[in-house]
Amino acid sequence: MTEETPWIGGQLTSQGVPPDEHPWIEQFGGTRAYMAYRRGVRDYYRGHYPLTAEARARWDLNPGDGSVSRITHEPRASLAVLEAMLAPHVSAGRLVILLRHVPVRADAEGSLVRSVIVKSLDTGAERTLQAPYFIDATEQGDLLPLTKTEYVTGFESKRQTGELHAPDQAQPQNIQSFTVCFAADWLKGENHVIDKPEEYAFWRDYMPSLKPVNWPDKLLSWSMSNPQTLAKRAVYFNPDTDQPAQPGLNLFIYRRIANRRNHAAGAYPSDITLVNWPQNDYWLGNLHEVPEDEAVRHLRRGKQLSLSLMYWMQTEAPRPDGGAGWPGLRLRGDLMGSEDGLALYPYIRESRRIQAEFTVTEEMVGTDARMKALGKPREEVTAQEFPDSVGVGSYRIDLHPSSGGDNYIDVSSLPFQIPLGALIPKRVENLIPACKNLGVTHITNGCYRLHPVEWNIGEAAGALAAHAQLTAQTPRRIRNDAKLLADFQQSLTRQGFELRWLRTSPR
């Protein structure tokens, strides 16, 4: 297994994104392994942190008590749990993890990938990896162009997909924004103001121009588009959580990863927040399907945006008391494993996507699209059933502002399944997508891209490769032979996969 950064774990660790999950996750709707991971995070806190007796006793302990998730926590906790889950396999020699390695070339012949060459980012040394199956779990589908696997990018047209919210013309360069996250705490009375970022003047004055409704204010402000209505949504920010709450969303608490009240007095000088907000979404360019120097430039600008947001909060941001700025806000790069104070890797919302045997479209999972297609009221519609299901997921179709100038596209979806056909490329036989690079569209990517769904996709990809090896059958044949498919699905069920939803309400 290769990993581009020093930390395994992707969204949970190097990208610094606390789990975004559906409302039933404590009871059902995730694989057994994902549930074990979640329990592991809570047990890690109970075993290593000075929790209060009350916090320790909570079966549903939420370390940060962030409002976005039932288990907001520090990235290093997830890293420790994931490394512990893999430790027996590493020790036994069944798994080799190559940190700070990226794929650079591949040898593909006909419909088979023969080898992938990976390069160390530290030494420049290259290794050739040969295997019967390759699983692409990279954030941007990096193996797809290297292996000449057919793929799509950006926004497909209505003619291509028939989707309710698709444009008339395809927009392959129209890709969701990425975000360079960071953590911060607040030490009242202290001064931790960072150096003024080089691009601060640009970002302080930047007024987004989006369609169909422009952003309601400057990007660096406490107002933004409501994702569902696109009307102005006022939020506020106050790191002094001892003060009474105001009406509306306090962004400091939204993705808070440490609530000091869960710990013994004095253990934490402050709560800690994780900043992944609309204010640091970067949509002025893309990180893939552009020349390398352009991608580097956009990543640098994305970092400048996040640092500018931090500097603005420290020096100019309006406070509830009428003042400006919180100089006591402190950038916590130590919690992110970085020297620049930011996450090790940008949070990627949209990847290259395989041209798959089966592609999930909005009419299969979107609430309004299903109602229109079936001619039924909201309470009677469910997502399309996939007989080749390898798991389940649920999340709104949540598309952040994009590089094509679109504002939010955020619409209701129905609890859905993950079809095996979306994990099988149209032509290539031994490359399996394991995250956002499966057979979905720009629109349905918006509900297949969150933590428990991506975990399920990746675990299913691994199980598929193992089952194909064990049975000497290709993934394509496993899907298209009724008995082979049933045997594989039974294997998944024994491993703790949920393949069907209980009856639930639309998101």
C-alpha positions as CSV (number, residue, x, y, z in Angstrom):
1,M,0.0,0.0,0.0
2,T,1.4,3.4,-1.0
3,E,0.5,6.7,0.7
4,E,1.6,10.1,-0.6
5,T,1.8,11.8,2.8
6,P,3.5,10.6,6.1
7,W,0.0,9.6,7.4
8,I,-2.3,6.9,6.2
9,G,-6.0,7.7,6.5
10,G,-6.8,10.3,3.9
11,Q,-9.8,12.4,4.9
12,L,-9.7,11.3,8.5
13,T,-6.0,12.2,9.0
14,S,-3.8,14.0,6.4
15,Q,-6.8,16.0,5.2
16,G,-8.1,16.8,8.6
17,V,-11.8,16.3,7.9
18,P,-13.9,14.9,10.9
19,P,-16.3,12.2,9.8
20,D,-19.4,13.5,8.0
21,E,-22.0,10.7,8.4
22,H,-25.7,9.9,8.0
23,P,-28.0,10.2,11.0
24,W,-28.4,6.4,11.6
25,I,-24.6,5.6,11.8
26,E,-24.7,4.6,15.4
27,Q,-27.2,1.8,14.7
28,F,-26.7,0.7,11.1
29,G,-25.5,1.9,7.7
30,G,-21.8,1.1,7.8
31,T,-19.5,-2.0,7.5
32,R,-18.5,-3.9,10.6
33,A,-14.9,-2.7,10.1
34,Y,-16.0,0.9,9.9
35,M,-18.0,0.5,13.1
36,A,-15.0,-1.0,14.7
37,Y,-12.9,2.0,13.7
38,R,-15.5,4.4,15.3
39,R,-15.4,2.4,18.5
40,G,-11.6,2.4,18.3
41,V,-11.6,6.2,18.3
42,R,-13.7,6.4,21.4
43,D,-11.7,3.7,23.1
44,Y,-8.5,5.6,22.2
45,Y,-9.7,8.6,24.0
46,R,-10.8,6.6,27.0
47,G,-7.4,4.9,27.2
48,H,-5.1,7.8,26.6
49,Y,-6.9,11.1,27.4
50,P,-7.8,12.6,30.9
51,L,-11.5,12.4,30.3
52,T,-13.9,13.5,32.9
53,A,-15.9,10.7,34.5
54,E,-19.0,11.9,32.7
55,A,-17.4,12.0,29.3
56,R,-15.8,8.6,29.9
57,A,-19.1,7.0,30.7
58,R,-20.8,8.3,27.5
59,W,-21.3,5.3,25.1
60,D,-21.6,7.8,22.3
61,L,-18.6,9.9,23.4
62,N,-18.0,12.8,20.9
63,P,-14.5,14.1,21.8
64,G,-15.0,17.5,20.1
65,D,-18.8,17.7,20.4
66,G,-18.8,19.4,17.0
67,S,-22.2,19.9,15.5
68,V,-21.2,18.4,12.2
69,S,-20.7,14.8,13.5
70,R,-21.2,12.5,16.3
71,I,-17.5,11.7,16.5
72,T,-15.5,14.9,15.8
73,H,-11.9,14.3,17.0
74,E,-8.2,15.1,16.4
75,P,-6.6,13.6,13.3
76,R,-3.9,11.9,15.2
77,A,-6.5,9.8,17.1
78,S,-7.7,8.4,13.8
79,L,-4.1,7.8,12.7
80,A,-3.4,5.8,15.8
81,V,-6.5,3.7,15.4
82,L,-5.9,3.0,11.7
83,E,-2.3,2.0,12.3
84,A,-3.4,-0.3,15.1
85,M,-6.0,-2.0,12.8
86,L,-3.2,-2.6,10.2
87,A,-0.5,-3.5,12.7
88,P,-1.0,-7.3,12.8
89,H,-0.8,-7.5,9.0
90,V,2.3,-5.3,8.8
91,S,4.0,-7.4,11.5
92,A,3.1,-10.7,9.7
93,G,4.5,-9.4,6.4
94,R,1.2,-9.5,4.7
95,L,1.1,-5.8,4.2
96,V,3.9,-3.4,3.2
97,I,3.1,0.3,3.6
98,L,5.2,2.7,1.5
99,L,4.7,6.2,3.0
100,R,5.6,9.3,0.9
101,H,5.3,7.3,-2.4
102,V,3.3,8.2,-5.5
103,P,2.6,6.4,-8.7
104,V,4.5,7.8,-11.7
105,R,4.1,5.3,-14.5
106,A,2.4,2.1,-15.3
107,D,2.7,-0.8,-17.8
108,A,-0.6,-1.7,-19.3
109,E,-1.1,-4.2,-22.0
110,G,-4.5,-4.7,-23.6
111,S,-7.1,-4.9,-20.8
112,L,-4.6,-5.7,-18.1
113,V,-2.3,-3.6,-15.9
114,R,1.0,-5.4,-15.6
115,S,2.8,-3.1,-13.2
116,V,2.8,0.3,-11.5
117,I,6.0,2.2,-10.8
118,V,6.0,4.3,-7.6
119,K,8.5,6.9,-6.6
120,S,9.6,8.0,-3.1
121,L,9.1,11.7,-2.5
122,D,12.0,11.6,-0.1
123,T,14.7,9.9,-2.0
124,G,13.5,9.8,-5.6
125,A,14.0,6.0,-5.7
126,E,11.5,4.1,-7.8
127,R,9.9,0.7,-7.2
128,T,8.0,-1.5,-9.6
129,L,4.9,-3.1,-8.1
130,Q,3.5,-6.2,-9.9
131,A,0.2,-7.7,-8.8
132,P,-2.8,-9.6,-10.2
133,Y,-5.0,-6.7,-9.1
134,F,-4.4,-3.0,-8.5
135,I,-6.7,-0.9,-6.4
136,D,-6.8,2.9,-7.0
137,A,-7.5,4.6,-3.7
138,T,-5.7,7.9,-4.7
139,E,-7.6,11.0,-4.0
140,Q,-7.8,12.1,-7.6
141,G,-7.8,8.8,-9.5
142,D,-4.1,9.0,-10.3
143,L,-3.9,5.5,-11.7
144,L,-6.5,6.1,-14.4
145,P,-4.5,8.1,-16.8
146,L,-1.3,6.2,-16.0
147,T,-3.0,2.9,-16.9
148,K,-5.0,4.3,-19.8
149,T,-8.2,3.3,-18.1
150,E,-11.1,5.3,-19.6
151,Y,-12.4,8.0,-17.3
152,V,-14.5,11.2,-17.1
153,T,-14.0,14.4,-15.2
154,G,-16.1,17.4,-14.3
155,F,-19.8,17.9,-15.1
156,E,-21.5,15.6,-17.6
157,S,-24.2,17.0,-19.9
158,K,-27.9,16.3,-19.6
159,R,-27.6,14.4,-22.9
160,Q,-25.0,12.1,-21.4
161,T,-26.7,11.3,-18.2
162,G,-30.3,12.6,-18.4
163,E,-29.9,14.1,-14.9
164,L,-32.3,16.7,-13.6
165,H,-29.6,19.1,-12.5
166,A,-27.1,18.5,-15.3
167,P,-26.2,21.3,-17.8
168,D,-26.9,21.2,-21.5
169,Q,-23.2,21.0,-22.4
170,A,-20.6,18.8,-20.8
171,Q,-18.1,20.8,-18.6
172,P,-15.1,18.5,-18.1
173,Q,-13.1,21.2,-16.3
174,N,-15.9,22.1,-13.9
175,I,-14.8,20.4,-10.7
176,Q,-15.8,20.9,-7.1
177,S,-13.7,23.1,-4.9
178,F,-11.0,21.7,-2.7
179,T,-10.1,22.9,0.8
180,V,-6.9,23.1,2.7
181,C,-8.0,22.5,6.3
182,F,-6.3,23.7,9.5
183,A,-6.8,23.5,13.2
184,A,-6.8,26.4,15.7
185,D,-7.4,27.0,19.3
186,W,-7.8,30.3,21.2
187,L,-5.7,31.6,24.1
188,K,-7.4,34.6,25.5
189,G,-5.1,37.6,26.1
190,E,-2.3,36.1,24.1
191,N,-1.0,37.1,20.6
192,H,-0.4,34.4,18.1
193,V,-0.9,36.4,14.9
194,I,0.8,34.7,12.0
195,D,2.9,36.6,9.3
196,K,0.7,38.4,6.8
197,P,0.2,36.0,3.9
198,E,1.5,37.1,0.5
199,E,-2.0,37.0,-1.1
200,Y,-3.9,38.4,1.8
201,A,-4.9,41.6,0.0
202,F,-6.5,39.6,-2.8
203,W,-8.4,37.2,-0.5
204,R,-9.5,39.9,1.9
205,D,-11.2,41.7,-1.0
206,Y,-12.3,38.8,-3.1
207,M,-16.0,38.9,-4.0
208,P,-17.1,35.5,-5.5
209,S,-19.1,35.7,-8.7
210,L,-21.0,32.5,-9.1
211,K,-24.2,31.2,-10.8
212,P,-27.1,31.1,-10.6
213,V,-26.8,33.2,-7.5
214,N,-23.8,35.3,-6.5
215,W,-22.1,34.8,-3.2
216,P,-23.8,37.3,-0.8
217,D,-20.7,39.0,0.5
218,K,-16.9,38.9,0.4
219,L,-15.6,35.3,0.8
220,L,-13.8,36.4,4.0
221,S,-17.0,37.3,6.0
222,W,-19.5,35.8,8.3
223,S,-22.1,35.4,5.6
224,M,-22.4,32.8,2.8
225,S,-24.8,31.1,0.5
226,N,-27.3,28.7,2.1
227,P,-26.4,25.4,0.4
228,Q,-30.1,24.5,-0.2
229,T,-31.7,27.9,-1.0
230,L,-28.7,30.0,-2.1
231,A,-30.1,32.8,0.0
232,K,-27.8,34.7,2.3
233,R,-27.0,32.6,5.4
234,A,-25.6,34.5,8.3
235,V,-23.3,32.6,10.7
236,Y,-21.1,33.8,13.4
237,F,-17.7,32.9,15.0
238,N,-16.8,33.1,18.7
239,P,-14.0,31.0,20.1
240,D,-15.0,32.0,23.6
241,T,-17.4,29.2,24.3
242,D,-18.0,30.3,27.8
243,Q,-20.1,33.1,26.4
244,P,-23.8,32.6,25.7
245,A,-24.6,31.2,22.3
246,Q,-26.0,33.5,19.7
247,P,-28.8,32.5,17.3
248,G,-27.4,30.6,14.3
249,L,-24.3,28.5,13.7
250,N,-21.1,29.2,15.6
251,L,-18.4,28.1,13.1
252,F,-15.9,27.6,15.9
253,I,-18.1,24.7,17.3
254,Y,-19.2,23.4,13.8
255,R,-16.1,21.1,13.4
256,R,-14.7,21.4,16.9
257,I,-12.3,18.5,17.4
258,A,-11.6,19.0,21.1
259,N,-14.0,20.2,23.8
260,R,-12.0,21.0,26.9
261,R,-15.0,20.3,29.1
262,N,-14.6,16.6,28.2
263,H,-11.3,16.6,30.0
264,A,-9.9,17.1,33.5
265,A,-9.6,20.8,34.5
266,G,-6.5,22.3,32.9
267,A,-5.8,19.5,30.5
268,Y,-6.7,21.6,27.5
269,P,-6.2,25.4,27.7
270,S,-8.8,25.8,24.9
271,D,-11.3,24.1,22.7
272,I,-9.8,23.3,19.3
273,T,-11.7,23.8,16.0
274,L,-11.0,22.3,12.6
275,V,-11.5,24.9,9.8
276,N,-13.2,23.4,6.8
277,W,-15.7,26.1,5.9
278,P,-17.0,27.8,2.8
279,Q,-14.6,30.6,3.6
280,N,-11.6,28.4,2.6
281,D,-13.1,26.5,-0.3
282,Y,-10.9,27.1,-3.3
283,W,-12.6,27.1,-6.7
284,L,-10.4,29.2,-8.9
285,G,-8.7,26.2,-10.5
286,N,-8.2,22.5,-10.5
287,L,-5.6,20.0,-9.2
288,H,-6.0,17.4,-11.9
289,E,-6.5,17.5,-15.7
290,V,-4.2,20.6,-15.8
291,P,-0.5,21.0,-16.3
292,E,1.6,20.1,-13.2
293,D,2.8,23.7,-12.7
294,E,-0.8,24.9,-12.8
295,A,-1.9,22.4,-10.2
296,V,1.1,23.4,-8.0
297,R,0.0,27.1,-8.4
298,H,-3.6,26.3,-7.4
299,L,-2.6,24.3,-4.4
300,R,-0.3,27.1,-3.3
301,R,-3.2,29.6,-3.7
302,G,-5.5,27.3,-1.8
303,K,-3.0,27.3,1.1
304,Q,-2.8,31.1,0.8
305,L,-6.6,31.3,1.1
306,S,-6.6,29.3,4.3
307,L,-3.7,31.3,5.8
308,S,-5.5,34.5,4.8
309,L,-8.6,33.3,6.5
310,M,-6.6,32.6,9.7
311,Y,-4.9,36.1,9.5
312,W,-8.3,37.8,8.9
313,M,-9.8,36.1,11.9
314,Q,-6.9,37.1,14.0
315,T,-6.8,40.7,12.9
316,E,-10.0,42.0,11.1
317,A,-12.9,39.6,11.6
318,P,-16.0,41.2,13.2
319,R,-16.5,40.0,16.8
320,P,-19.9,39.7,18.5
321,D,-18.8,42.4,21.0
322,G,-18.3,44.9,18.1
323,G,-14.5,44.6,18.1
324,A,-12.3,43.1,15.4
325,G,-10.1,40.1,15.4
326,W,-9.0,37.4,17.8
327,P,-5.2,37.7,18.1
328,G,-5.3,34.8,20.6
329,L,-6.3,32.3,17.8
330,R,-3.4,29.9,17.4
331,L,-2.6,27.8,14.3
332,R,-2.1,24.2,15.5
333,G,0.1,22.7,12.8
334,D,1.4,20.3,15.5
335,L,-2.0,18.6,15.4
336,M,-1.9,18.4,11.6
337,G,1.7,17.0,11.4
338,S,2.8,20.0,9.3
339,E,5.4,22.8,9.4
340,D,3.2,25.3,7.6
341,G,0.3,24.9,10.1
342,L,-2.1,23.4,7.5
343,A,-3.3,19.9,6.7
344,L,-0.8,17.6,5.0
345,Y,-3.0,17.2,2.0
346,P,-6.0,19.2,0.6
347,Y,-9.5,17.9,1.1
348,I,-10.5,16.6,-2.4
349,R,-14.2,16.5,-3.1
350,E,-14.1,15.3,-6.7
351,S,-11.9,12.8,-8.5
352,R,-11.4,11.4,-12.0
353,R,-14.1,8.7,-12.3
354,I,-13.9,5.5,-14.3
355,Q,-16.1,4.9,-17.2
356,A,-17.8,2.0,-15.5
357,E,-19.9,-1.0,-16.4
358,F,-22.7,0.8,-14.5
359,T,-22.9,4.4,-13.5
360,V,-25.1,5.8,-10.7
361,T,-27.1,8.8,-11.9
362,E,-29.2,11.4,-10.1
363,E,-32.5,9.7,-11.2
364,M,-31.4,6.6,-9.2
365,V,-30.7,8.3,-5.9
366,G,-31.9,11.9,-5.9
367,T,-35.3,12.5,-4.1
368,D,-36.8,15.0,-6.6
369,A,-35.5,13.1,-9.6
370,R,-36.9,9.8,-8.3
371,M,-40.3,11.5,-7.5
372,K,-40.4,12.9,-11.1
373,A,-39.3,9.5,-12.6
374,L,-41.8,7.4,-10.6
375,G,-44.6,9.9,-10.4
376,K,-44.9,9.3,-6.6
377,P,-45.0,11.6,-3.6
378,R,-41.9,12.1,-1.5
379,E,-42.9,9.7,1.3
380,E,-43.3,6.8,-1.1
381,V,-40.0,7.0,-3.1
382,T,-36.9,5.0,-2.4
383,A,-33.6,4.9,-4.2
384,Q,-33.2,2.4,-7.0
385,E,-32.4,-1.1,-5.9
386,F,-29.2,-2.5,-7.2
387,P,-29.2,-6.3,-7.4
388,D,-25.3,-6.3,-7.3
389,S,-25.1,-4.1,-4.1
390,V,-21.9,-4.3,-2.2
391,G,-22.8,-1.8,0.5
392,V,-24.9,1.2,1.5
393,G,-24.6,4.9,2.1
394,S,-26.6,8.0,2.7
395,Y,-25.7,11.7,2.3
396,R,-27.3,14.7,0.6
397,I,-26.2,15.4,-3.0
398,D,-23.9,18.1,-1.7
399,L,-21.8,19.9,-4.4
400,H,-19.7,22.8,-3.2
401,P,-19.0,25.8,-5.4
402,S,-16.9,24.6,-8.4
403,S,-14.2,25.8,-10.7
404,G,-16.8,26.3,-13.5
405,G,-18.4,29.1,-11.4
406,D,-21.4,27.1,-10.0
407,N,-22.7,28.0,-6.6
408,Y,-23.9,25.1,-4.4
409,I,-25.9,22.3,-5.9
410,D,-27.3,20.8,-2.7
411,V,-30.5,18.6,-3.0
412,S,-32.1,15.8,-1.1
413,S,-31.1,12.2,-1.8
414,L,-32.4,8.9,-0.6
415,P,-30.5,6.2,1.3
416,F,-28.7,4.3,-1.5
417,Q,-26.7,1.2,-2.3
418,I,-23.2,0.9,-3.9
419,P,-23.5,-1.2,-7.1
420,L,-20.7,-3.6,-7.9
421,G,-20.9,-2.5,-11.5
422,A,-19.7,1.0,-10.5
423,L,-16.4,-0.7,-9.3
424,I,-15.7,-2.3,-12.7
425,P,-14.1,-0.3,-15.6
426,K,-15.7,-0.8,-19.0
427,R,-12.6,-2.4,-20.4
428,V,-9.7,-2.9,-17.9
429,E,-10.0,-6.1,-16.0
430,N,-7.7,-5.8,-13.0
431,L,-7.9,-2.2,-11.8
432,I,-10.5,-1.5,-9.1
433,P,-11.5,2.0,-8.0
434,A,-11.7,2.4,-4.2
435,C,-13.1,5.8,-3.4
436,K,-14.5,8.8,-5.3
437,N,-13.2,7.4,-8.6
438,L,-16.0,4.8,-9.0
439,G,-18.8,5.0,-11.6
440,V,-20.7,8.0,-10.4
441,T,-21.4,11.4,-12.1
442,H,-20.4,14.9,-11.1
443,I,-23.8,15.1,-9.4
444,T,-24.0,11.7,-7.6
445,N,-20.4,12.1,-6.5
446,G,-21.9,14.6,-4.1
447,C,-23.5,11.8,-2.0
448,Y,-20.9,9.0,-2.5
449,R,-17.9,11.0,-1.3
450,L,-18.2,11.0,2.5
451,H,-16.4,9.0,5.1
452,P,-18.6,5.9,5.7
453,V,-19.4,5.6,2.0
454,E,-15.8,5.9,0.8
455,W,-14.8,3.4,3.5
456,N,-17.4,0.9,2.2
457,I,-16.3,1.4,-1.4
458,G,-12.6,0.8,-0.5
459,E,-13.4,-2.2,1.7
460,A,-15.6,-3.6,-1.1
461,A,-12.8,-3.1,-3.6
462,G,-10.3,-5.0,-1.4
463,A,-12.9,-7.8,-0.9
464,L,-13.5,-8.0,-4.6
465,A,-9.8,-8.3,-5.4
466,A,-9.4,-11.0,-2.8
467,H,-12.5,-12.9,-3.9
468,A,-11.4,-12.8,-7.6
469,Q,-8.1,-14.3,-6.6
470,L,-9.7,-16.9,-4.4
471,T,-12.2,-18.0,-7.1
472,A,-10.0,-17.4,-10.2
473,Q,-12.8,-15.3,-11.6
474,T,-12.6,-11.8,-12.9
475,P,-14.6,-9.0,-11.2
476,R,-16.6,-8.6,-14.4
477,R,-17.6,-12.3,-14.4
478,I,-18.4,-12.2,-10.7
479,R,-20.9,-9.4,-11.3
480,N,-22.5,-10.9,-14.4
481,D,-22.9,-14.5,-13.2
482,A,-25.8,-14.9,-10.9
483,K,-24.3,-17.6,-8.8
484,L,-20.9,-16.0,-8.6
485,L,-22.5,-12.7,-7.6
486,A,-24.6,-14.4,-4.9
487,D,-21.5,-16.2,-3.5
488,F,-19.6,-12.9,-3.4
489,Q,-22.4,-11.0,-1.7
490,Q,-22.7,-13.8,0.9
491,S,-19.0,-13.4,1.5
492,L,-19.5,-9.7,2.1
493,T,-22.4,-10.3,4.5
494,R,-20.2,-12.7,6.5
495,Q,-17.5,-10.0,6.7
496,G,-20.0,-7.5,8.1
497,F,-21.2,-5.6,5.0
498,E,-24.8,-4.3,5.0
499,L,-26.2,-4.6,1.4
500,R,-29.7,-3.3,2.0
501,W,-31.3,-0.4,3.8
502,L,-34.0,-0.5,6.4
503,R,-36.8,1.9,5.5
504,T,-35.7,5.4,6.2
505,S,-36.7,9.0,5.3
506,P,-35.0,11.1,2.6
507,R,-32.0,13.2,3.6
